Amino acid sequence: MAEKRDYYEVLGLSKGASDDEIKKSYRKLAKQYHPDLHPGDKECEEKFKECSEAYEVLSDPDKKAKYDQFGHAAFDPNSGFGGGGFGGFGGFDDLGDILGNIFGGFGGFGGFGGGAQRRNAPQRGENLRANITITFEEAAFGCEKEITVPRIEDCEECGGTGAAKGTSPETCSECGGSGTVRVQQRTPFGVMASTTPCSKCGGTGKIIKTPCSKCSGKGKVRKNKKISVNIPAGIDDGQTISLRGQGHAGINGGGKGDLLITVRVKAHPLFERDGSSILFEMPISFVQAALGAELEIPTLDGKVKFTIPEATQTGSVFRLRGKGIPYLNGSSRGDQYVTVYIVTPKNLSGEEKDLLRKFGEVSGTAEGVKSSSGIFGKKKKK
């Protein structure tokens, strides 16, 4: 079996190419080799598959990072570099690190940062962020996806108290449950009073004599949670969906945070999106442009027939009403704009060249055409 080519080489890029460069190169190559434009051409079909495979990896930040480090071996199950997901809960080394990041400096629930509020007051959980990648068609028509996100939840064993079953946290005798103590200090300006976290309970206001064995007294555990996400029709690349109450668990009875999902839309090999419009470039022959023709134009709903008039110029734009992107939270759709361009024939036979010369003589265009013919005119929407 032939050895796979380097993905960057396939897309004609150098390592370190930006996301925009990767997307632009893929669209150009995919359009060049798309099977719909080359029916029955096996070579074009294989090249289309090759560039699509390269884009699939290089457009995904996680896959791209693995490929940059290990090459094709990163996706070979026998190479030892496999794996995926969240890498043991998003790459955090331990639960203490996670809790410290999520809850703003808890330090493994051992202490608090500054702040004058009660340390054991209910606090809402932090928001959780995630990315999801969908196809161009899924973005247009909507879909349902299931994602797995790592999040902090209340320990089921102790109900989030941190105390072993059958026991309860006790109120700290040092601070009376407030989590803070008042300290007085004599200074040259007199006695100054300040409030600091209670050292006995670590600022929680509670003492856990018998910690829960499952969460080690923290009251929180890490879990990978599967969540079903409804992607609305018409969503665009970079937009964010908010799922209320699907984020990290709160503290001291506070509510859960939200899950914010940023949508990434894969580039389409044929179509480009502009708001609710779809842009498409259609190659036609000189004969079709001169005499007019009935074309089969790809759309998101399948191929449709469209007749172009005689004397159609390269760069002319035609509109297919209602074949664009559905309006987000709306009931109608945008339009598809088709730009036609004339493909100059290659490898002409002697007979074909003679016929073209004869045509040039008869039409008076053998020596060129005037600029007023419209070939270099502005695009017109029809």
C-alpha positions in Angstrom: 0.0 0.0 0.0 1.3 3.5 -0.9 2.7 5.5 1.9 0.5 8.5 2.9 1.7 11.9 1.9 2.3 14.6 4.5 -1.0 16.4 5.2 0.6 19.8 4.8 2.1 18.7 1.4 -1.4 17.5 0.3 -2.9 20.9 0.9 0.2 22.7 -0.5 1.0 24.4 2.8 4.0 24.6 5.2 3.9 23.4 8.8 2.5 26.1 11.0 -0.1 27.3 8.5 -3.0 29.3 10.1 -6.6 28.0 10.3 -7.6 30.5 7.5 -4.8 29.3 5.3 -5.8 25.6 5.8 -9.5 26.3 5.1 -8.7 28.4 2.0 -6.4 25.8 0.6 -8.9 23.0 1.2 -11.7 24.8 -0.5 -9.6 25.5 -3.5 -8.4 21.9 -3.9 -11.8 20.3 -3.0 -13.5 22.5 -5.6 -10.9 21.5 -8.1 -11.3 17.7 -7.6 -14.9 17.4 -6.4 -16.5 14.3 -7.9 -19.7 16.2 -8.9 -17.6 18.3 -11.3 -15.6 15.3 -12.6 -18.0 12.3 -12.9 -16.3 9.0 -13.4 -12.7 10.4 -12.9 -11.1 8.1 -10.4 -8.0 10.2 -10.1 -9.9 13.3 -9.1 -12.0 11.2 -6.7 -8.9 9.9 -4.9 -7.3 13.4 -4.7 -10.6 14.8 -3.3 -10.6 12.1 -0.6 -6.9 12.8 0.2 -7.3 16.5 0.6 -10.5 16.0 2.6 -8.7 13.6 5.0 -5.9 16.1 5.4 -8.4 18.9 6.2 -10.2 16.7 8.7 -7.1 16.5 10.8 -5.5 19.9 10.3 -8.7 21.8 10.9 -9.2 20.2 14.3 -6.8 21.8 16.9 -6.4 18.6 19.0 -5.8 16.4 16.0 -3.5 19.0 14.4 -1.4 19.2 17.6 -1.0 15.4 17.7 -0.2 15.2 14.0 2.4 18.0 14.3 4.1 15.9 17.1 3.8 12.3 15.9 2.7 12.5 12.2 0.5 9.8 10.8 1.4 7.6 13.8 -0.7 9.7 16.0 -3.8 8.1 14.5 -2.5 4.6 14.1 -4.0 2.4 16.9 -0.9 0.1 16.8 1.6 2.9 17.2 1.0 3.6 20.9 0.3 7.3 20.3 -3.5 6.8 20.1 -6.0 8.2 22.5 -8.2 11.3 22.6 -11.0 12.7 24.6 -10.0 15.0 27.4 -6.8 13.3 28.5 -7.8 12.5 32.0 -10.0 15.4 32.6 -8.7 18.2 30.5 -5.0 17.7 31.3 -5.3 18.7 35.0 -2.9 16.8 37.2 -5.1 16.4 40.2 -8.4 17.4 41.7 -6.8 20.1 43.8 -5.6 21.9 40.7 -9.0 21.6 39.1 -10.8 23.0 42.1 -8.3 25.7 42.5 -8.9 26.9 38.9 -12.6 26.5 39.0 -13.3 28.1 42.4 -10.9 31.0 42.2 -8.1 30.0 44.5 -9.6 27.5 47.0 -6.2 25.8 47.1 -7.7 22.4 47.3 -10.4 23.7 49.6 -7.7 24.4 52.2 -8.0 28.2 52.1 -9.5 31.2 50.5 -8.2 34.3 48.8 -9.2 37.8 49.9 -12.7 39.2 50.0 -14.9 40.5 52.7 -18.0 38.3 52.0 -18.8 35.3 54.2 -16.6 32.4 53.2 -19.3 29.8 53.6 -22.0 31.7 51.7 -23.6 29.9 48.6 -21.6 30.5 45.4 -22.7 29.7 41.9 -20.5 27.3 40.0 -18.2 28.4 37.3 -19.2 28.3 33.6 -17.8 25.4 31.6 -16.7 26.0 28.0 -16.5 23.5 25.2 -16.1 23.4 21.4 -18.1 21.3 18.9 -17.4 20.8 15.2 -20.2 20.2 12.7 -20.6 20.0 8.9 -21.7 22.8 6.7 -25.0 21.0 6.1 -25.6 20.4 9.9 -25.1 24.1 10.5 -27.6 24.9 7.8 -30.4 22.5 8.8 -29.7 22.0 12.5 -28.8 18.7 14.2 -28.5 17.0 17.6 -25.1 16.1 18.9 -23.8 14.4 22.0 -20.7 15.7 23.6 -18.7 14.6 26.6 -17.5 17.4 28.9 -15.4 17.1 32.1 -17.0 18.9 35.0 -17.0 19.2 38.8 -20.1 17.7 40.5 -21.3 17.2 44.0 -20.1 13.8 45.4 -23.0 11.4 45.3 -21.7 9.5 48.3 -21.9 12.4 50.8 -24.2 14.7 48.9 -21.5 17.3 48.6 -21.0 17.8 52.4 -17.6 16.1 52.4 -18.5 14.1 55.5 -18.8 10.3 55.6 -22.3 8.8 55.5 -24.1 9.0 58.8 -22.0 12.0 59.9 -22.3 15.7 59.3 -19.8 18.6 59.3 -19.7 20.4 62.6 -19.7 24.1 63.1 -16.2 25.4 63.7 -15.8 26.5 67.3 -13.1 29.0 66.5 -15.1 31.2 64.1 -18.6 30.2 65.0 -19.3 29.0 61.4 -18.5 32.4 59.7 -15.2 31.2 58.2 -13.4 34.3 59.3 -11.8 35.6 62.6 -11.2 39.1 63.7 -7.6 39.9 64.4 -6.3 43.0 66.3 -2.9 44.5 65.9 -1.2 47.3 67.7 0.4 49.9 65.4 1.9 53.4 65.9 -1.4 54.7 64.9 -3.4 52.7 67.4 -5.1 49.3 67.4 -6.1 48.1 63.9 -8.6 45.3 63.4 -8.8 43.1 60.3 -10.7 40.0 59.3 -8.8 36.9 58.1 -9.8 33.3 57.1 -10.1 31.0 60.0 -7.0 28.8 60.3 -8.8 26.0 62.1 -11.5 25.3 59.4 -9.7 26.8 56.4 -12.4 29.4 56.0 -15.2 26.9 55.4 -16.9 27.5 58.8 -17.2 23.7 59.1 -15.0 20.9 60.6 -15.2 17.5 59.1 -14.1 14.9 61.6 -14.8 11.8 59.4 -14.2 12.7 55.7 -16.1 10.9 52.9 -13.9 8.2 51.5 -15.0 8.8 47.9 -14.1 12.5 47.7 -11.6 12.7 50.6 -13.7 15.3 52.3 -13.8 17.8 49.4 -17.5 17.2 48.7 -16.7 17.4 44.9 -15.7 14.8 42.3 -14.6 15.0 38.7 -16.7 13.3 36.1 -17.0 13.1 32.3 -20.6 13.9 31.6 -22.4 13.1 28.3 -24.8 15.9 27.2 -27.2 16.1 24.3 -27.0 19.4 22.4 -29.6 20.7 19.9 -27.9 22.7 17.2 -30.4 25.2 15.7 -30.7 25.5 11.9 -28.8 28.5 10.5 -26.1 28.7 13.2 -22.8 30.1 12.0 -19.2 29.4 12.6 -18.0 30.9 15.9 -21.4 31.3 17.5 -22.0 30.1 21.0 -24.8 28.0 22.5 -25.6 28.4 26.2 -27.0 25.4 28.2 -28.2 26.7 31.6 -27.2 24.7 34.7 -24.9 22.3 32.8 -21.6 23.8 34.1 -19.6 23.1 37.3 -21.4 22.5 40.6 -21.8 25.4 43.0 -20.4 25.8 46.5 -22.3 25.7 49.8 -25.6 25.0 48.0 -25.0 27.5 45.2 -26.5 26.7 41.7 -24.6 25.2 38.8 -22.9 27.3 36.2 -23.7 27.2 32.5 -22.2 25.2 29.6 -21.1 27.5 26.8 -20.5 25.6 23.5 -18.7 27.3 20.7 -19.7 25.9 17.3 -17.0 25.4 14.6 -18.4 24.7 11.1 -16.2 22.8 8.6 -15.5 24.3 5.2 -17.6 23.0 2.4 -15.8 21.8 -0.8 -18.2 23.6 -3.1 -20.1 26.3 -1.1 -19.1 29.4 0.7 -21.4 31.1 3.2 -22.1 34.8 3.4 -24.7 35.4 6.1 -27.8 33.6 5.0 -26.6 33.4 1.4 -24.6 30.6 -0.3 -22.1 31.4 -2.9 -21.1 28.9 -5.6 -18.9 29.0 -8.6 -20.0 27.0 -11.7 -17.6 26.2 -14.6 -19.2 26.3 -18.0 -17.9 25.9 -21.6 -17.6 28.6 -24.2 -20.4 26.9 -26.2 -22.7 26.9 -23.2 -21.9 30.6 -22.5 -22.4 31.6 -26.2 -25.6 29.6 -27.0 -27.1 29.3 -23.5 -27.6 26.0 -21.7 -29.6 24.2 -19.1 -27.2 23.5 -16.2 -27.4 21.1 -13.2 -26.4 23.2 -10.2 -25.5 21.6 -6.8 -27.4 23.0 -3.9 -27.9 21.9 -0.2 -31.2 20.3 -1.4 -29.6 18.4 -4.2 -29.0 19.3 -7.9 -31.5 21.7 -9.6 -31.8 22.6 -13.2 -31.3 26.2 -14.2 -31.2 27.8 -17.7 -28.6 30.4 -18.5 -29.3 32.7 -21.5 -27.3 33.2 -24.7 -24.2 35.4 -24.5 -23.6 34.8 -20.8 -20.4 36.4 -19.8 -17.8 34.9 -17.4 -18.4 36.4 -13.9 -22.2 36.6 -14.4 -24.1 35.9 -11.2 -27.5 34.1 -11.0 -29.8 33.7 -8.0 -31.5 30.6 -6.9 -34.2 31.8 -4.5 -34.7 30.0 -1.2 -31.7 27.7 -1.7 -29.5 29.5 0.9 -29.1 29.1 4.7 -32.2 29.1 6.9 -32.5 32.2 9.1 -31.6 31.5 12.7 -34.8 31.1 14.7 -36.7 32.0 11.5 -39.0 30.2 9.1 -37.5 31.2 5.7 -34.2 30.8 3.9 -31.7 33.0 2.1 -30.7 32.5 -1.5 -27.9 30.8 -3.4 -25.8 32.9 -5.8 -24.2 31.1 -8.7 -21.2 32.8 -10.4 -20.4 31.2 -13.8 -16.9 31.2 -15.3 -15.9 30.0 -18.7 -13.3 27.2 -18.8 -10.9 27.5 -21.8 -10.5 24.1 -23.5 -7.1 22.4 -23.4 -5.4 19.9 -25.8 -7.5 20.9 -28.8 -7.3 18.7 -31.9 -6.3 20.1 -35.3 -9.9 20.0 -36.4 -11.1 21.9 -33.3 -8.5 24.6 -33.8 -9.5 25.0 -37.5 -13.1 25.4 -36.5 -12.2 28.0 -33.9 -10.1 29.9 -36.4 -13.0 29.8 -38.9 -15.3 31.1 -36.1 -12.9 33.9 -35.4 -12.8 34.9 -39.0 -16.6 34.8 -39.5 -17.3 36.6 -36.2 -14.5 39.2 -36.6 -13.0 38.2 -33.3 -9.8 36.6 -34.6 -7.8 39.7 -33.7 -9.5 40.2 -30.2 -12.6 41.8 -28.7 -13.4 45.2 -27.6 -13.5 45.9 -23.8 -17.1 47.1 -24.1 -18.2 43.6 -24.8 -18.7 43.2 -21.1 -16.2 40.5 -20.4 -14.5 42.7 -17.9 -17.6 44.3 -16.7 -19.1 44.1 -13.2 -20.9 41.0 -12.0 -24.6 41.2 -12.5 -27.2 39.4 -10.4 -30.0 38.1 -12.4 
